[in-house]
């Protein structure tokens, strides 16, 4: 299952690799899995970082992230120059 889908974030967090807000598009839905509490989504941020998202009664939030994609320095997300 692939495509771009919006979610409602609960933390207001941003991707540490590109600085894009977790609750904003673009991101790509890779898979959705039902759980006892709701569901788990595996997505890819616009920069390519793999993200695990939990969806439950508290909303949708990124709970785990993959390593930074090649060529995306982590400092870029903080707005610093490297």
N, C-alpha and C positions, 0 to 999 in steps of 0.2 A: 504494500500500500504506500503510495507516494503522493506528494502534492504539498501545497502550502496551505496551512490552516492556522487561524488565529487562536490564541489562548488568553486567559486572564491570569496574569501573574499576581502573586500575593506579596512578593518581597521587594519589588522595584529594582531588582538586581540587573546587572549588565554582564555581557560576555567579557571575561577578563582578557580575551585575545584581540577582539575587535572593538569592544565598547558598545556594541549594539544591545538595546534593552531586551531582556529575556522574554517579555510579553509582546514584542513587536514582530511583525513580519519583515524581511523574509526569513523563514526557516522552512525546512523540508521535513515532512512527516515520513519516517521510514517504516515504523510499525506501531501497532497499538495492541496492548495485552490487558485483559481483564484481571483484576485482583479482588480480594475480599473487601478492600477499602474503596475501590474505584477502578482506576486503570493506570498503566504505565505506558508512556509514549517514548519512543526513541526518535529523536529528531536531529537534524543538522542545522546549525546556525548558518547565516549568510556567509560567514567566513570559512565554513567547512568543519568547525568543531562539532564532534558528536556530543549529544546531550541526552541524559535520561531525565524525563519529567514525570512527576507524580501528579495524578489528578484524583482529588477526593473532595470531601465536604469543605475543605479549606481553600479550594481553588486549584490552580495549576502552578507548579513551581519546578524549576530545574534543581534536581537533587544530586546529579553527578555530571561531570564533563570529561571529554576525552582530552588528550594532549593538544597543544596548539598546532594548527596546520603548518606545514612547511612554508617558510617565508613570511609568517605573521609573527613579528616579535611581540612578546607580552607587554612591553613598555608602551606600545602603541595605544593600548586600551586606556592607559592612564593619561594620555594626552602629552606624554613627554617625548622628546626627540632622542633617538638613539644613535 
